[in-house]
């Protein structure tokens, strides 16, 4: 075992770690070429209770105004954009796995929902969309008018 220098003892590193880091930098995998037109796709959880359908997705780092949620009776679409707060050159990265840019996700719902009573909220980076189910068994009586 080689003796560590004062600097290596002070910083907690050793020359073999430095060689390993240099090797990582030299053999760093090429990042895929992602054009500005590519959109990221959100991962989601979707489940139902007897009265509603719930959709959750992670949107960490975004404000509520940065997320657009569109709902119809049979579909929900989530759109937004993650922007970097600083610029780092590709040569400075060891890993670059986070997605930055436009993202969207459209989901077909398993049954119709009440658009007017639907709600969306963000807490600790978790977007939760609550979609009350339409009660198809409830009959509505119409009053017949004479003309």
N, CA, C and O of each residue as an XYZ file, in Angstrom:
588
protein
N       0.849     -1.177      0.000
C       0.000      0.000      0.000
C       0.891      1.234      0.000
O       1.811      1.358      0.808
N       0.593      2.159     -0.938
C       1.444      3.343     -1.020
C       1.058      4.360      0.053
O      -0.102      4.456      0.454
N       2.045      5.107      0.500
C       1.832      6.107      1.542
C       1.106      7.315      0.953
O       1.466      7.816     -0.112
N       0.069      7.775      1.671
C      -0.707      8.910      1.195
C      -0.003     10.212      1.531
O       0.619     10.340      2.586
N      -0.104     11.178      0.625
C       0.508     12.485      0.842
C      -0.298     13.266      1.877
O      -1.411     12.882      2.237
N       0.281     14.359      2.344
C      -0.397     15.227      3.289
C      -1.726     15.706      2.704
O      -2.743     15.702      3.397
N      -1.727     16.119      1.435
C      -2.939     16.590      0.776
C      -3.993     15.492      0.719
O      -5.168     15.751      0.980
N      -3.590     14.273      0.381
C      -4.528     13.152      0.303
C      -5.125     12.849      1.674
O      -6.318     12.562      1.780
N      -4.305     12.909      2.724
C      -4.837     12.681      4.074
C      -5.768     13.814      4.480
O      -6.787     13.579      5.130
N      -5.428     15.037      4.102
C      -6.227     16.207      4.456
C      -7.598     16.176      3.775
O      -8.613     16.483      4.399
N      -7.619     15.809      2.512
C      -8.879     15.834      1.761
C      -9.627     14.519      1.811
O     -10.791     14.459      1.417
N      -8.979     13.450      2.292
C      -9.633     12.155      2.351
C      -9.604     11.418      1.024
O     -10.292     10.410      0.865
N      -8.827     11.897      0.076
C      -8.716     11.229     -1.218
C      -7.370     10.541     -1.312
O      -6.490     10.733     -0.473
N      -7.231      9.738     -2.347
C      -5.919      9.179     -2.629
C      -5.706      9.187     -4.137
O      -6.646      9.400     -4.903
N      -4.482      8.958     -4.553
C      -4.160      9.082     -5.971
C      -4.918      8.054     -6.815
O      -5.212      8.317     -7.981
N      -5.239      6.886     -6.244
C      -5.998      5.906     -7.025
C      -7.417      6.416     -7.276
O      -7.973      6.167     -8.346
N      -8.025      7.135     -6.299
C      -9.340      7.731     -6.515
C      -9.256      8.798     -7.601
O     -10.140      8.893     -8.452
N      -8.196      9.597     -7.571
C      -8.032     10.630     -8.588
C      -7.873     10.004     -9.963
O      -8.429     10.506    -10.940
N      -7.113      8.903    -10.053
C      -6.963      8.210    -11.336
C      -8.305      7.656    -11.789
O      -8.625      7.703    -12.977
N      -9.106      7.123    -10.840
C     -10.424      6.582    -11.171
C     -11.331      7.692    -11.708
O     -12.032      7.488    -12.699
N     -11.322      8.866    -11.061
C     -12.141      9.983    -11.539
C     -11.711     10.416    -12.928
O     -12.555     10.697    -13.779
N     -10.401     10.473    -13.167
C      -9.901     10.847    -14.491
C     -10.331      9.816    -15.526
O     -10.684     10.174    -16.649
N     -10.304      8.533    -15.154
C     -10.726      7.474    -16.062
C     -12.216      7.590    -16.369
O     -12.638      7.384    -17.507
N     -13.012      7.921    -15.353
C     -14.447      8.118    -15.580
C     -14.684      9.242    -16.579
O     -15.515      9.127    -17.480
N     -13.943     10.329    -16.404
C     -14.106     11.473    -17.295
C     -13.716     11.103    -18.720
O     -14.389     11.502    -19.670
N     -12.619     10.332    -18.878
C     -12.158      9.936    -20.210
C     -13.138      8.985    -20.877
O     -13.364      9.075    -22.084
N     -13.722      8.075    -20.106
C     -14.587      7.047    -20.665
C     -16.069      7.328    -20.441
O     -16.910      6.434    -20.530
N     -16.363      8.583    -20.149
C     -17.751      8.951    -19.890
C     -18.600      8.600    -21.105
O     -18.241      8.891    -22.246
N     -19.733      7.968    -20.826
C     -20.626      7.590    -21.915
C     -21.105      8.844    -22.633
O     -21.359      9.877    -22.012
N     -21.222      8.735    -23.943
C     -21.745      9.835    -24.726
C     -23.223      9.999    -24.408
O     -23.967      9.020    -24.358
N     -23.638     11.225    -24.197
C     -25.038     11.488    -23.918
C     -25.830     11.451    -25.212
O     -25.337     11.900    -26.247
N     -27.051     10.924    -25.176
C     -27.842     10.906    -26.400
C     -28.128     12.323    -26.864
O     -28.296     13.234    -26.054
N     -28.179     12.497    -28.181
C     -28.466     13.805    -28.750
C     -29.958     14.052    -28.652
O     -30.747     13.411    -29.346
N     -30.344     14.976    -27.794
C     -31.757     15.286    -27.596
C     -32.012     16.641    -28.224
O     -31.427     17.643    -27.813
N     -32.884     16.673    -29.216
C     -33.183     17.944    -29.868
C     -34.161     18.736    -29.020
O     -34.799     18.197    -28.115
N     -34.270     20.007    -29.321
C     -35.155     20.884    -28.547
C     -36.626     20.523    -28.735
O     -37.471     20.904    -27.925
N     -36.937     19.776    -29.822
C     -38.326     19.407    -30.090
C     -38.786     18.208    -29.267
O     -39.988     17.962    -29.164
N     -37.855     17.459    -28.681
C     -38.223     16.275    -27.907
C     -38.901     16.686    -26.607
O     -38.506     17.649    -25.950
N     -39.934     15.926    -26.258
C     -40.637     16.170    -24.996
C     -40.408     15.001    -24.067
O     -40.384     13.847    -24.496
N     -40.240     15.302    -22.795
C     -40.157     14.260    -21.797
C     -41.555     13.762    -21.481
O     -42.539     14.473    -21.688
N     -41.638     12.546    -20.984
C     -42.937     11.985    -20.619
C     -42.932     11.696    -19.130
O     -42.040     11.016    -18.623
N     -43.917     12.208    -18.442
C     -44.022     12.022    -17.002
C     -44.358     10.581    -16.654
O     -45.078      9.902    -17.386
N     -43.830     10.129    -15.535
C     -44.268      8.853    -14.967
C     -45.420      9.166    -14.028
O     -45.416     10.192    -13.348
N     -46.384      8.299    -13.994
C     -47.586      8.583    -13.200
C     -48.019      7.362    -12.410
O     -47.647      6.230    -12.719
N     -48.814      7.621    -11.384
C     -49.598      6.607    -10.682
C     -51.053      7.022    -10.876
O     -51.391      8.197    -10.732
N     -51.909      6.066    -11.200
C     -53.337      6.351    -11.334
C     -54.111      5.211    -10.683
O     -53.856      4.040    -10.963
N     -55.059      5.559     -9.814
C     -55.888      4.552     -9.155
C     -57.289      5.112     -8.955
O     -57.550      6.289     -9.204
N     -58.174      4.249     -8.504
C     -59.536      4.697     -8.262
C     -60.017      4.319     -6.876
O     -59.569      3.338     -6.283
N     -60.929      5.114     -6.383
C     -61.690      4.803     -5.179
C     -63.132      4.645     -5.666
O     -63.395      4.840     -6.852
N     -64.053      4.304     -4.800
C     -65.447      4.196     -5.267
C     -65.987      5.503     -5.862
O     -66.878      5.463     -6.711
N     -65.464      6.664     -5.432
C     -66.040      7.933     -5.881
C     -65.153      8.767     -6.807
O     -65.635      9.732     -7.400
N     -63.870      8.421     -6.945
C     -62.994      9.268     -7.757
C     -61.835      8.482     -8.379
O     -61.522      7.363     -7.973
N     -61.213      9.111     -9.379
C     -59.974      8.622     -9.971
C     -58.886      9.592     -9.534
O     -59.078     10.806     -9.597
N     -57.749      9.070     -9.092
C     -56.660      9.909     -8.602
C     -55.434      9.673     -9.488
O     -55.078      8.533     -9.786
N     -54.796     10.773     -9.902
C     -53.574     10.721    -10.702
C     -52.496     11.469     -9.932
O     -52.730     12.578     -9.452
N     -51.304     10.861     -9.811
C     -50.181     11.537     -9.161
C     -48.947     11.439    -10.042
O     -48.727     10.434    -10.717
N     -48.138     12.508    -10.027
C     -46.871     12.532    -10.742
C     -45.927     13.497    -10.035
O     -46.364     14.424     -9.353
N     -44.645     13.270    -10.204
C     -43.628     14.133     -9.596
C     -43.333     15.298    -10.531
O     -42.988     15.093    -11.695
N     -43.467     16.507    -10.027
C     -43.139     17.720    -10.778
C     -42.247     18.613     -9.914
O     -42.457     19.823     -9.824
N     -41.263     18.003     -9.290
C     -40.382     18.720     -8.360
C     -39.736     19.916     -9.040
O     -39.325     19.851    -10.199
N     -39.656     20.998     -8.298
C     -39.009     22.205     -8.786
C     -39.913     23.125     -9.584
O     -39.478     24.189    -10.024
N     -41.158     22.736     -9.776
C     -42.080     23.572    -10.545
C     -43.099     24.232     -9.620
O     -43.493     23.678     -8.594
N     -43.509     25.430    -10.018
C     -44.569     26.128     -9.305
C     -45.903     25.727     -9.940
O     -45.926     25.279    -11.087
N     -47.004     25.882     -9.218
C     -48.306     25.543     -9.802
C     -48.571     26.229    -11.146
O     -49.209     25.640    -12.019
N     -48.091     27.463    -11.325
C     -48.312     28.176    -12.588
C     -47.508     27.579    -13.743
O     -47.809     27.857    -14.903
N     -46.486     26.762    -13.448
C     -45.644     26.148    -14.484
C     -46.238     24.853    -15.033
O     -45.689     24.269    -15.968
N     -47.345     24.405    -14.466
C     -47.963     23.138    -14.866
C     -49.354     23.419    -15.416
O     -50.133     24.152    -14.807
N     -49.663     22.831    -16.576
C     -50.975     22.991    -17.197
C     -51.678     21.642    -17.180
O     -51.170     20.664    -17.728
N     -52.846     21.591    -16.550
C     -53.633     20.362    -16.497
C     -54.942     20.612    -17.236
O     -55.717     21.496    -16.871
N     -55.177     19.812    -18.289
C     -56.420     19.900    -19.067
C     -57.215     18.623    -18.847
O     -56.669     17.521    -18.894
N     -58.524     18.786    -18.603
C     -59.369     17.627    -18.300
C     -60.601     17.654    -19.200
O     -61.239     18.692    -19.376
N     -60.917     16.499    -19.762
C     -62.201     16.305    -20.430
C     -62.885     15.154    -19.700
O     -62.335     14.630    -18.732
N     -64.064     14.755    -20.142
C     -64.783     13.676    -19.463
C     -64.023     12.360    -19.492
O     -64.183     11.529    -18.598
N     -63.183     12.162    -20.528
C     -62.515     10.874    -20.669
C     -60.993     10.942    -20.730
O     -60.348      9.905    -20.882
N     -60.392     12.142    -20.614
C     -58.941     12.253    -20.725
C     -58.401     13.372    -19.846
O     -59.074     14.377    -19.615
N     -57.161     13.183    -19.352
C     -56.449     14.232    -18.631
C     -55.080     14.397    -19.296
O     -54.422     13.412    -19.631
N     -54.658     15.658    -19.485
C     -53.358     15.965    -20.084
C     -52.605     16.890    -19.145
O     -53.139     17.899    -18.684
N     -51.348     16.530    -18.865
C     -50.482     17.323    -17.995
C     -49.321     17.810    -18.845
O     -48.643     17.007    -19.485
N     -49.082     19.129    -18.859
C     -47.984     19.716    -19.633
C     -47.220     20.703    -18.769
O     -47.762     21.272    -17.822
N     -45.954     20.897    -19.110
C     -45.153     21.883    -18.410
C     -43.758     21.961    -18.992
O     -43.458     21.364    -20.026
N     -42.911     22.713    -18.301
C     -41.524     22.863    -18.749
C     -40.631     23.020    -17.529
O     -40.888     23.838    -16.646
N     -39.565     22.207    -17.504
C     -38.536     22.343    -16.468
C     -37.378     23.127    -17.077
O     -36.853     22.756    -18.127
N     -36.987     24.205    -16.416
C     -35.889     25.038    -16.912
C     -34.720     24.971    -15.952
O     -34.893     25.006    -14.734
N     -33.517     24.872    -16.523
C     -32.311     24.883    -15.694
C     -32.099     26.293    -15.153
O     -32.343     27.280    -15.846
N     -31.648     26.371    -13.923
C     -31.382     27.684    -13.331
C     -29.953     28.138    -13.608
O     -29.611     29.293    -13.352
N     -29.120     27.245    -14.128
C     -27.737     27.588    -14.446
C     -27.268     26.743    -15.633
O     -27.861     25.711    -15.951
N     -26.200     27.198    -16.276
C     -25.674     26.493    -17.441
C     -24.368     25.816    -17.080
O     -23.463     26.432    -16.516
N     -24.284     24.542    -17.415
C     -23.073     23.758    -17.166
C     -22.704     23.093    -18.477
O     -23.565     22.534    -19.155
N     -21.442     23.149    -18.836
C     -21.029     22.521    -20.095
C     -21.058     20.998    -19.948
O     -20.871     20.460    -18.856
N     -21.295     20.318    -21.068
C     -21.381     18.853    -21.053
C     -20.106     18.216    -20.520
O     -20.170     17.152    -19.904
N     -18.951     18.834    -20.737
C     -17.690     18.249    -20.286
C     -17.542     18.275    -18.766
O     -16.699     17.563    -18.221
N     -18.338     19.075    -18.078
C     -18.269     19.181    -16.621
C     -19.114     18.131    -15.907
O     -18.943     17.918    -14.707
N     -20.017     17.475    -16.622
C     -20.907     16.497    -16.008
C     -20.218     15.155    -15.810
O     -19.437     14.721    -16.657
N     -20.506     14.499    -14.693
C     -20.179     13.093    -14.501
C     -21.397     12.259    -14.881
O     -21.266     11.224    -15.536
N     -22.584     12.710    -14.469
C     -23.857     12.088    -14.814
C     -24.813     13.186    -15.225
O     -24.801     14.271    -14.642
N     -25.636     12.922    -16.214
C     -26.667     13.878    -16.615
C     -27.917     13.079    -16.939
O     -28.116     12.652    -18.076
N     -28.768     12.879    -15.920
C     -29.936     12.026    -16.060
C     -31.259     12.775    -15.909
O     -32.303     12.265    -16.315
N     -31.230     13.969    -15.335
C     -32.463     14.730    -15.156
C     -32.946     15.249    -16.500
O     -32.145     15.590    -17.369
N     -34.259     15.305    -16.662
C     -34.820     15.827    -17.904
C     -35.135     17.305    -17.745
O     -35.801     17.706    -16.790
N     -34.656     18.109    -18.678
C     -34.933     19.546    -18.692
C     -35.625     19.856    -20.007
O     -35.217     19.354    -21.054
N     -36.653     20.665    -19.966
C     -37.379     21.057    -21.167
C     -38.860     20.757    -21.031
O     -39.377     20.551    -19.932
N     -39.528     20.737    -22.174
C     -40.968     20.510    -22.208
C     -41.284     19.051    -21.868
O     -40.541     18.142    -22.238
N     -42.391     18.843    -21.162
C     -42.869     17.495    -20.880
C     -44.386     17.480    -21.005
O     -45.043     18.511    -20.861
N     -44.928     16.311    -21.271
C     -46.381     16.168    -21.319
C     -46.752     14.710    -21.127
O     -45.941     13.805    -21.323
N     -47.986     14.512    -20.744
C     -48.525     13.154    -20.599
C     -50.038     13.242    -20.722
O     -50.680     14.026    -20.024
N     -50.598     12.442    -21.605
C     -52.050     12.355    -21.759
C     -52.493     10.969    -21.344
O     -51.869      9.973    -21.710
N     -53.569     10.905    -20.583
C     -54.073      9.634    -20.067
C     -55.535      9.476    -20.424
O     -56.342     10.376    -20.190
N     -55.875      8.326    -20.992
C     -57.276      7.980    -21.164
C     -57.794      7.492    -19.825
O     -57.165      6.652    -19.182
N     -58.920      8.005    -19.408
C     -59.482      7.631    -18.114
C     -60.368      6.407    -18.270
O     -61.021      6.253    -19.302
N     -60.409      5.534    -17.272
C     -61.196      4.299    -17.364
C     -62.707      4.531    -17.333
O     -63.481      3.665    -17.744
N     -63.119      5.690    -16.849
C     -64.537      6.048    -16.888
C     -64.676      7.555    -16.866
O     -63.718      8.271    -16.573
N     -65.875      8.037    -17.176
C     -66.099      9.473    -17.268
C     -66.003     10.138    -15.898
O     -66.362      9.559    -14.873
N     -65.504     11.382    -15.917
C     -65.337     12.138    -14.677
C     -66.073     13.465    -14.776
O     -66.415     13.932    -15.863
N     -66.306     14.058    -13.615
C     -66.954     15.361    -13.526
C     -65.874     16.438    -13.622
O     -65.146     16.688    -12.662
N     -65.781     17.063    -14.780
C     -64.742     18.055    -15.037
C     -64.867     19.241    -14.082
O     -63.860     19.749    -13.588
N     -66.086     19.679    -13.825
C     -66.325     20.867    -12.994
C     -65.861     20.696    -11.544
O     -65.446     21.667    -10.911
N     -65.926     19.493    -11.024
C     -65.565     19.253     -9.623
C     -64.146     18.705     -9.452
O     -63.741     18.389     -8.333
N     -63.396     18.590    -10.533
C     -62.025     18.066    -10.465
C     -61.100     19.092     -9.822
O     -61.317     20.299     -9.938
N     -60.059     18.597     -9.138
C     -59.098     19.463     -8.447
C     -57.683     18.978     -8.691
O     -57.444     17.781     -8.849
N     -56.732     19.927     -8.721
C     -55.312     19.596     -8.845
C     -54.543     20.418     -7.821
O     -54.831     21.596     -7.611
N     -53.541     19.772     -7.172
C     -52.726     20.481     -6.185
C     -51.304     19.931     -6.209
O     -51.072     18.779     -6.576
N     -50.355     20.783     -5.806
C     -48.949     20.372     -5.696
C     -48.530     20.525     -4.246
O     -48.737     21.575     -3.638
N     -47.936     19.468     -3.691
C     -47.391     19.524     -2.341
C     -46.071     18.767     -2.345
O     -46.026     17.592     -2.708
N     -45.006     19.432     -1.944
C     -43.668     18.831     -1.888
C     -43.262     18.193     -3.214
O     -42.649     17.125     -3.231
N     -43.606     18.851     -4.330
C     -43.218     18.360     -5.652
C     -44.094     17.253     -6.211
O     -43.806     16.731     -7.288
N     -45.153     16.884     -5.509
C     -46.055     15.831     -5.956
C     -47.366     16.462     -6.427
O     -48.093     17.070     -5.642
N     -47.657     16.307     -7.725
C     -48.907     16.796     -8.287
C     -49.975     15.724     -8.104
O     -49.796     14.580     -8.520
N     -51.082     16.100     -7.482
C     -52.205     15.187     -7.267
C     -53.431     15.771     -7.945
O     -53.815     16.914     -7.696
N     -54.042     14.959     -8.813
C     -55.250     15.367     -9.520
C     -56.373     14.438     -9.066
O     -56.272     13.217     -9.190
N     -57.435     15.026     -8.545
C     -58.592     14.261     -8.080
C     -59.742     14.502     -9.045
O     -60.169     15.636     -9.260
N     -60.235     13.406     -9.622
C     -61.262     13.462    -10.651
C     -62.497     12.694    -10.178
O     -62.521     11.466    -10.256
N     -63.531     13.404     -9.685
C     -64.735     12.702     -9.226
C     -65.415     11.973    -10.387
O     -65.560     12.520    -11.480
N     -65.821     10.750    -10.134
C     -66.505      9.962    -11.162
C     -67.922     10.491    -11.349
O     -68.564     10.952    -10.405
N     -68.393     10.410    -12.599
C     -69.794     10.749    -12.855
C     -70.655      9.599    -12.368
O     -70.348      8.432    -12.612
N     -71.714      9.932    -11.692
C     -72.624      8.910    -11.164
C     -73.649      8.579    -12.238
O     -74.668      9.258    -12.367
N     -73.374      7.526    -13.013
C     -74.261      7.149    -14.113
C     -75.539      6.494    -13.611
O     -76.535      6.458    -14.333
N     -75.528      5.979    -12.395
C     -76.726      5.314    -11.878
C     -77.764      6.329    -11.395
O     -78.945      6.006    -11.260
N     -77.309      7.561    -11.137
C     -78.232      8.589    -10.665
C     -79.072      9.095    -11.838
O     -78.537      9.613    -12.818
N     -80.312      8.948    -11.734
C     -81.213      9.399    -12.798
C     -81.658     10.819    -12.487
O     -81.943     11.165    -11.341
N     -81.711     11.620    -13.519
C     -82.187     12.980    -13.341
C     -83.520     13.112    -14.051
O     -83.634     12.778    -15.231
N     -84.521     13.593    -13.347
C     -85.850     13.741    -13.942
C     -85.916     15.086    -14.636
O     -85.460     16.102    -14.113
N     -86.481     15.069    -15.800
C     -86.713     16.302    -16.539
C     -88.182     16.663    -16.481
O     -89.046     15.804    -16.655
N     -88.456     17.880    -16.246
C     -89.850     18.336    -16.243
C     -90.271     18.572    -17.676
O     -89.601     19.282    -18.426
N     -91.369     17.978    -18.044
C     -91.867     18.101    -19.406
C     -92.707     19.368    -19.492
O     -93.636     19.577    -18.712
N     -92.356     20.204    -20.458
C     -93.099     21.451    -20.668
C     -94.063     21.285    -21.827
O     -93.809     20.526    -22.762
N     -95.133     21.977    -21.755
C     -96.044     21.968    -22.895
C     -95.726     23.185    -23.750
O     -95.413     24.255    -23.230
N     -95.808     23.017    -25.031
C     -95.508     24.136    -25.951
C     -96.765     24.722    -26.513
O     -96.707     25.666    -27.301
